[in-house]
């Protein structure tokens, strides 16, 4: 099935289908903390001149079914601080991509930012039964490539001269997680997100990458 327009609830964040009237002002305010516009460097849109321009983009984005945009709500503040979407949704082949990831500074390098990605993965694999979950990015986007690897994706290769974005060539790096890999990735995320994995100062005790690697190294049950 195609992903439903339903919220996803986590411990530190909540994902809701994007609604410009509900989320737009908070998102624009959060995005405005990025004074350099770095968060838009590899996206085909942005930065936006003002709130009205952002809301105009949001109105079109909210109507889209593929991509299907979600606002990411920080539970502590109750504010929308980021966007992510499903796209290239292919029910026939059981393939779906995550993208259009625009994290405001308040969401970057946070537990909520990581949990948001986990919630989207869980819906795709556990709720909807997809076989393949994709992550693609500009090959020059080192931050996005590191994030994909941290989240348990496998690098599959680079499509050279795949697109022209904002007047510049884009080579696209492809990553994926398959349904066979998902149980170990899920176990790693669950262990990382456990409150016991964080010290009193909020620092992680074990990294997500290490926990996913440890889960992948465990022998499958019933195999000696």
C-alpha positions in Angstrom: 0.0 0.0 0.0 0.9 3.6 -0.4 1.9 5.4 2.8 -1.1 6.9 4.7 -1.5 10.5 5.6 -1.3 9.6 9.3 0.9 10.9 12.1 3.9 8.9 13.5 4.6 9.2 17.2 7.9 8.7 18.9 9.4 9.5 22.3 11.2 12.7 21.2 9.3 13.7 18.1 6.0 13.4 16.2 5.7 13.4 12.4 2.5 14.9 10.9 1.5 15.2 7.2 2.6 18.7 6.2 0.0 21.4 6.6 1.2 25.0 5.8 -1.4 26.7 8.0 -0.5 24.4 11.0 3.3 24.1 10.5 4.5 26.8 8.1 5.2 29.7 10.5 7.1 27.4 13.0 9.1 25.8 10.2 10.1 29.2 8.6 11.1 30.6 12.0 13.2 27.5 12.8 14.8 27.5 9.3 15.6 31.2 9.7 18.2 30.3 12.4 20.3 29.0 9.5 21.8 32.3 8.6 24.1 31.0 5.9 21.4 29.0 4.0 23.5 25.9 4.3 20.6 23.6 4.8 19.3 24.4 1.3 22.6 23.9 -0.5 21.7 20.5 -2.0 17.9 20.9 -2.2 16.3 22.0 -5.5 14.5 24.9 -3.7 15.3 27.4 -0.9 16.4 29.4 0.8 13.2 31.4 0.9 13.1 35.2 1.0 10.4 35.4 3.7 7.6 33.5 5.4 5.2 34.1 2.5 7.5 32.5 0.0 8.0 29.5 2.3 4.2 29.1 2.7 3.7 29.3 -1.1 6.2 26.4 -1.4 4.5 24.6 1.5 1.0 24.8 -0.1 2.2 22.9 -3.2 4.3 20.4 -1.1 1.3 19.7 1.1 -0.9 18.7 -1.9 1.7 16.3 -3.2 1.1 12.5 -2.8 4.6 11.6 -4.2 6.6 13.1 -2.6 4.5 12.8 0.6 5.8 15.5 3.0 5.9 15.3 6.8 6.6 18.0 9.3 8.7 16.9 12.3 7.5 18.2 15.6 9.9 18.4 18.6 8.1 17.1 21.6 9.8 19.3 24.1 8.9 22.6 22.3 5.8 21.4 20.4 7.2 23.3 17.4 7.8 22.0 13.8 11.5 22.1 13.2 12.0 20.0 10.1 10.6 18.3 7.1 11.1 14.8 5.5 9.2 13.0 2.8 8.6 9.6 1.2 9.2 9.8 -2.6 9.6 7.6 -5.6 6.9 5.5 -4.0 6.7 2.2 -6.0 4.2 -0.2 -4.4 4.3 -2.7 -7.3 8.0 -3.3 -6.7 8.0 -2.6 -2.9 10.5 0.3 -3.2 10.3 3.6 -1.4 12.7 6.5 -0.9 13.2 9.0 1.9 14.3 12.5 0.9 13.5 16.2 0.8 15.1 16.3 4.3 15.3 19.8 5.6 16.4 20.0 9.2 16.5 23.4 10.8 19.4 24.0 13.2 17.2 23.1 16.2 16.8 19.6 14.8 20.2 18.9 13.5 22.4 16.5 15.5 19.6 15.7 17.9 17.9 12.5 19.2 14.6 13.7 17.6 16.2 14.1 14.2 17.4 10.5 14.3 14.2 9.1 15.7 12.3 10.8 12.9 14.2 8.8 10.4 13.6 5.6 12.4 9.8 6.2 12.5 9.7 6.6 8.7 11.7 3.4 8.2 9.4 1.5 10.6 6.3 2.5 8.8 7.8 1.5 5.4 9.0 -1.9 6.5 6.9 -3.0 9.5 3.5 -1.4 8.7 3.5 -1.3 4.9 5.8 -4.2 4.0 8.2 -2.5 1.6 11.2 -4.5 0.4 13.6 -1.7 -0.3 14.2 1.7 1.3 16.3 4.2 -0.5 18.4 7.2 0.3 19.9 9.3 -2.5 21.9 12.5 -2.3 24.3 14.7 -4.2 27.6 12.9 -4.3 29.3 16.1 -3.0 27.0 16.2 0.1 29.4 14.7 2.6 27.0 15.2 5.5 24.2 13.4 3.8 26.5 10.5 2.9 27.7 10.2 6.5 24.1 10.2 7.7 23.1 7.4 5.4 25.9 5.3 6.6 25.1 6.1 10.3 21.5 5.1 9.7 22.5 1.7 8.4 22.2 2.2 4.6 24.5 0.4 2.2 26.2 2.5 -0.5 25.4 1.1 -4.0 27.2 3.5 -6.3 27.0 6.9 -8.0 25.0 7.9 -11.0 27.2 10.4 -12.8 25.7 13.5 -14.3 22.3 12.3 -13.2 20.7 15.8 -12.9 21.1 19.5 -13.1 20.1 21.2 -9.8 20.2 25.0 -9.4 22.2 25.3 -12.6 24.9 22.8 -11.4 25.7 19.2 -12.3 24.6 16.6 -9.8 26.1 13.2 -9.5 23.8 11.1 -7.3 25.0 8.7 -4.7 22.6 5.8 -4.0 22.1 4.0 -0.7 19.6 1.4 0.4 18.3 -0.8 3.2 16.6 -4.1 2.2 13.9 -5.9 4.2 16.4 -8.7 5.0 18.7 -6.1 6.6 16.0 -4.2 8.4 15.7 -6.4 11.6 19.4 -5.7 12.5 19.0 -2.0 11.6 15.8 -1.8 13.7 17.5 -3.5 16.6 20.4 -1.0 16.4 18.0 2.0 16.4 15.9 0.6 19.3 19.1 0.1 21.4 20.4 3.6 20.6 17.0 5.3 21.3 16.7 3.6 24.7 17.0 6.3 27.4 19.5 4.0 29.1 21.9 4.7 26.2 22.2 8.3 27.3 24.2 9.7 30.2 22.9 12.4 32.5 24.4 15.1 30.3 22.6 13.7 27.2 25.7 12.2 25.7 25.3 8.8 24.0 27.0 5.8 25.6 27.2 3.8 22.3 26.9 5.2 18.8 24.2 4.2 16.4 26.7 2.9 13.9 28.3 0.6 16.5 24.9 -0.7 17.7 23.7 -1.5 14.2 27.0 -3.2 13.5 26.7 -5.3 16.6 23.2 -6.3 15.7 24.3 -7.3 12.2 27.1 -9.5 13.7 24.7 -11.5 15.9 23.9 -15.0 14.4 20.3 -15.5 13.4 18.3 -17.5 15.9 18.1 -21.2 15.1 21.4 -21.2 13.3 23.8 -22.8 15.7 
